[in-house]
Amino acid sequence: MLKKRSFPWNIISYGFALFVLLLIFSMYFAPDMMVAVTNQVWALCGW
């Protein structure tokens, strides 16, 4: 049986993996999402 990792290191490793995935997602999709949000804000303001 494999030795279990300690609890804090498990949380840190999951957090780091989630941060890397979020960074990759934001590099690809953030510009399009920001344009969509900006257009929605202008539409809600009535311009």
Secondary structure, DSSP 8 states (H G I E B T S, - for coil): ------HHHHHHHHHHHHHHHHHHHHHHHHHHHHHHHHHHHHHHHT-
